[in-house]
Amino acid sequence: MKRWTTIECKGEPHCRHENGFAAHDGKLYLFGGRRVQPVDIFDPETNEWTSASAPPMEIHHFQPVIFGNEIWLLGTMTGEFPRETPLDKVLIYTPATDDWSFGPEIPASRRRGAAGCVLHNDGWIYLVGGIVDGHHSGTQCWFDRMDPSTGRWEILPDAPNKRDHAPCAILNNKLYFFGGRETGRHNGQDYDALFGDTIADVDVFDFEHQTWSVHPEPLPIQTAAGGAASHGNRIYYVGGEALRKEAFTDMQIFDRNDDHWSPGPALNCGRHGTNCCIHDGKIWIAAGSGARGGSPELTSLECIEVHK
């Protein structure tokens, strides 16, 4: 595998962390994060950043999904640290028209942020884990799904572990939920200690049998808030944060062929609080924070070629 390449860009995005990053129709969209900021759009053909409209409110701590020609945000929070609150409705961005809109309501008893979110080829969006009360309390093992065509919401069996600041990914009709931490373990009593409450277990949901299990091999390097992507027979988990000051540069690769985690090339810049996306056979990652917590916020963009 080749090394990560830091792209020399024309212009730069707004610095941000706890943001979303998604690929759609040949372009990369960077949006959300702390404060209300415009959408930044990267064109890989020209290596140029441009800006578009801002969301109607501050949004952060989400894993975006592409549904048709829209970008859907479930499990999203708003507000300031440490008592951020989850949104009561799905938020939708339409790149073609540069419009923001609200979608279906999220049941009051299932609202949370910093959750794993992914679209399955069965047409449902799946939401797992998350935290109810910002960085204060209420980490969950909840598992739900929503039909974006109708807004129908279904509660599914809980995951084995409570965790937030964790992504999920689907591979071979199984959902993998990994990384993250139990932020709510201290109930807001020690905001430094929470960074060390990372989760080693990898939870696996089998869509065919509708059952959860814990994978026999834990995540080798325990971090929260890393970016994740699935491509071919592999899941890629990149960066993250834990108790140490510096954000992580590690790339951890799960290969379904041998059911094993292995290390990949390191990022050029450690970062957390952002997502990965796939475009043109490459994994891309942008923005985020270079150290534990929220500073420094980054503007750089890296990519690496991956193979199926």
C-alpha atoms as one frame of an Amber mdcrd trajectory, in Angstrom:
protein
   0.000   0.000   0.000   1.221   3.484  -0.812   1.749   6.226   1.736  -0.671
   8.994   2.641  -0.316  12.098   0.467  -1.003  15.589   1.785  -2.712  17.469
  -1.037  -1.476  20.894  -2.095  -4.770  22.703  -2.478  -5.954  25.906  -4.058
  -7.485  27.723  -1.130  -8.305  25.974   2.111 -11.378  24.967   4.090 -12.489
  26.518   7.344 -10.651  24.908  10.255 -13.024  22.704  12.232 -13.364  19.503
  14.265 -16.191  17.141  15.249 -17.245  17.664  11.643 -18.606  15.554   8.816
 -16.786  14.636   5.600 -18.469  12.871   2.685 -17.945  12.119  -1.004 -20.791
  12.696  -3.441 -20.934  12.939  -7.221 -17.197  13.452  -7.668 -16.694  16.063
  -4.945 -15.855  16.014  -1.244 -18.018  17.867   1.278 -16.708  19.119   4.623
 -19.408  20.443   6.925 -20.464  21.027  10.490 -18.106  21.011  13.453 -17.905
  23.445  16.327 -19.456  26.838  15.541 -21.744  27.569  12.570 -19.592  27.376
   9.458 -20.155  27.126   5.693 -19.934  23.870   3.800 -16.504  23.560   2.166
 -16.364  21.656  -1.131 -13.212  20.083  -2.572 -12.931  19.269  -6.269 -10.343
  16.476  -6.780 -10.064  17.365 -10.476  -8.766  20.861  -9.758  -7.573  20.436
  -6.126  -9.594  23.540  -5.261 -11.724  24.354  -2.217 -14.867  26.476  -2.501
 -17.503  27.360   0.088 -21.284  26.978   0.131 -24.110  27.634   2.588 -23.957
  27.127   6.338 -26.347  24.834   8.226 -29.229  26.440  10.145 -27.500  25.790
  13.470 -24.267  24.543  14.967 -23.963  20.799  14.250 -21.279  18.361  15.301
 -20.507  14.782  16.412 -22.096  12.809  13.570 -21.241  10.229  10.904 -22.951
  11.323   7.654 -24.578   8.982   5.135 -25.396   9.455   1.462 -29.011   8.706
   0.554 -29.756   9.273  -3.128 -28.636  12.804  -3.931 -28.697  13.964  -0.311
 -26.433  13.811   2.737 -28.337  12.716   5.843 -27.274  13.446   9.415 -28.626
  11.279  12.236 -27.200  11.131  15.729 -26.136  14.772  15.589 -25.523  17.210
  18.430 -25.649  20.981  18.770 -24.508  23.414  21.452 -21.371  23.948  23.486
 -19.147  21.636  25.522 -19.826  19.892  27.852 -23.657  19.707  27.796 -24.364
  19.457  24.066 -27.859  18.318  23.083 -28.994  15.948  20.306 -31.154  17.206
  17.441 -34.804  16.179  17.452 -34.946  15.739  13.673 -32.788  14.432  10.881
 -30.847  17.199   9.125 -30.413  16.908   5.351 -28.040  18.675   2.966 -28.702
  18.651  -0.792 -25.473  19.381  -2.699 -27.150  20.056  -6.061 -29.161  22.973
  -4.680 -26.937  23.868  -1.697 -29.972  23.605   0.559 -30.412  22.477   4.164
 -33.699  20.973   5.346 -35.112  18.976   8.226 -36.258  15.414   7.702 -38.137
  12.920   9.874 -38.426  13.388  13.610 -36.272  11.206  15.836 -38.209   9.571
  18.707 -37.630  11.533  21.909 -36.453   8.462  23.803 -33.768   7.620  21.183
 -32.103  10.990  20.602 -28.331  11.086  20.988 -25.128  12.247  19.297 -21.632
  10.905  18.606 -23.187   7.680  17.321 -22.181   5.340  14.516 -24.366   5.742
  11.430 -24.412   3.864   8.124 -26.696   3.110   5.166 -27.249  -0.587   4.420
 -28.128  -1.884   0.964 -31.510  -2.903   2.388 -32.392   0.816   2.185 -32.408
   1.485   5.942 -30.103   3.832   7.837 -28.686   2.198  10.981 -27.711   4.161
  14.106 -25.770   2.596  16.973 -24.404   3.799  20.316 -24.011   7.489  21.119
 -24.485   9.711  24.137 -27.567  11.573  25.357 -26.077  14.425  27.356 -23.092
  15.856  25.511 -19.821  14.976  27.225 -21.563  14.632  30.574 -23.624  11.441
  30.866 -25.786   8.883  29.128 -23.549   6.771  26.874 -25.756   4.169  25.187
 -25.625   0.770  23.493 -28.831   1.527  21.578 -29.305   0.174  18.066 -31.980
   1.580  15.754 -32.838   1.872  12.113 -34.822   4.368  10.053 -36.358   4.035
   6.616 -35.419   7.339   4.929 -38.172   6.892   2.342 -40.950   6.901   4.939
 -39.377   8.148   8.188 -40.342   4.892   9.913 -38.207   4.206  12.993 -37.505
   0.793  14.531 -35.732  -0.113  17.772 -33.393  -3.084  17.438 -31.485  -5.209
  20.014 -28.825  -3.325  21.986 -25.174  -3.649  21.017 -22.925  -5.546  23.486
 -21.048  -2.383  24.566 -21.998   1.167  25.461 -19.866   3.612  23.479 -19.856
   7.057  21.876 -17.436   8.927  19.599 -17.342   5.683  17.607 -17.921   4.960
  13.909 -19.475   1.895  12.355 -19.058   0.247   8.956 -20.748  -2.527   6.989
 -18.770  -5.373   5.457 -20.199  -8.572   3.923 -23.665  -8.029   5.424 -22.297
  -7.419   8.913 -22.138  -4.151  10.828 -18.905  -3.524  12.739 -18.987  -1.050
  15.637 -15.531  -0.215  16.958 -13.348   2.371  18.663 -14.967   5.040  20.782
 -15.264   5.388  24.525 -17.784   5.516  27.342 -17.743   9.269  27.882 -20.666
   9.145  30.310 -18.927   6.799  32.744 -17.847   9.705  34.987 -21.176  11.594
  34.843 -19.366  14.862  34.242 -17.148  14.540  37.328 -13.791  14.327  35.516
 -13.567  15.689  31.972  -9.894  14.733  31.643 -10.351  11.095  32.644 -13.039
  10.459  30.018 -10.423  10.418  27.249  -9.018   7.231  28.742 -12.312   5.340
  28.785 -11.793   3.827  25.340 -13.394   0.519  24.312 -11.307  -2.390  22.982
 -14.157  -4.699  21.931 -15.361  -4.800  18.342 -19.134  -5.379  18.256 -20.518
  -7.195  15.205 -24.145  -7.342  14.078 -25.052 -10.110  11.641 -27.902  -8.884
   9.430 -28.737 -12.385   8.235 -29.196 -13.838  11.703 -30.149 -10.558  13.416
 -27.703 -11.165  16.262 -24.857  -9.302  17.962 -21.507 -10.789  18.947 -18.120
  -9.504  20.107 -15.323 -10.223  17.678 -12.592 -12.418  19.198  -9.901  -9.894
  18.241 -10.120  -6.429  19.875  -9.085  -3.195  18.225  -5.276  -3.157  18.527
  -4.916   0.568  19.276  -7.813   1.891  21.333  -8.915   5.357  20.267 -12.122
   7.348  19.950 -13.315   9.791  17.281 -11.305   8.335  14.416 -12.457   8.281
  10.798 -13.666   5.056   9.190 -14.415   3.694   5.741 -15.114   0.307   4.181
 -13.847  -0.631   0.724 -13.775  -4.051  -0.877 -13.182  -6.611   1.883 -11.596
  -4.193   4.336 -12.504  -1.632   6.970 -10.102   1.243   7.544 -10.013   3.060
  10.892  -7.812   6.164  10.884  -6.530   8.500  13.596  -8.415   9.120  16.820
  -7.848  10.418  20.346  -7.224   8.883  23.753  -5.643   9.931  27.039  -2.350
  11.180  25.549  -2.129  14.770  24.311  -1.361  14.121  20.635  -3.978  12.865
  18.187  -3.170   9.501  16.638  -1.695   8.958  13.167  -2.414   5.217  13.124
  -4.286   3.432  10.359  -5.838   0.134  11.448  -7.149  -2.234   8.784  -9.633
  -5.047   9.322  -9.522  -7.644   6.536 -12.587  -9.855   6.246 -10.553 -12.464
   4.340  -8.579 -13.429   7.450 -10.773 -11.760  10.114  -7.760  -9.873  11.413
  -6.644  -6.305  12.220  -3.286  -5.125  10.870  -1.469  -1.768  10.776  -1.418
   0.412   7.671   0.582   3.509   6.692   0.447   6.339   9.224  -1.191   9.673
   8.529   1.132  12.597   7.901  -0.788  14.557  10.545  -2.481  13.001  13.540
  -6.157  13.965  13.788  -9.491  13.054  15.332 -13.029  14.415  15.228 -13.520
  13.993  11.493 -14.667  11.328   9.040 -13.117   9.413   6.167 -14.683   9.011
   2.736 -13.950   6.974  -0.404 -13.462   8.551  -3.836 -11.641   7.340  -6.940
 -10.169   4.305  -5.183  -8.704   6.441  -2.406  -9.492   7.134   1.237  -9.672
  10.851   2.010  -9.573  12.579   5.391  -9.631  16.313   6.177  -9.803  18.781
   9.054 -10.323  17.533  12.620  -8.176  18.327  15.634  -4.470  17.592  15.942
  -4.544  16.990  19.696  -6.840  15.655  22.397  -9.894  17.848  22.730 -10.448
  20.635  20.216  -7.159  22.370  19.484  -5.424  22.823  17.139  -8.113  22.640
  14.466  -6.762  21.546  11.098  -7.350  22.460   7.453  -5.140  19.884   5.736
  -6.370  17.136   3.410  -4.756  13.716   2.976  -5.530  10.702   0.801  -4.188
   7.198   0.218  -4.831   4.706  -2.565  -6.489   1.471  -1.447  -7.129  -1.779
  -3.251 -10.050  -4.153  -3.139
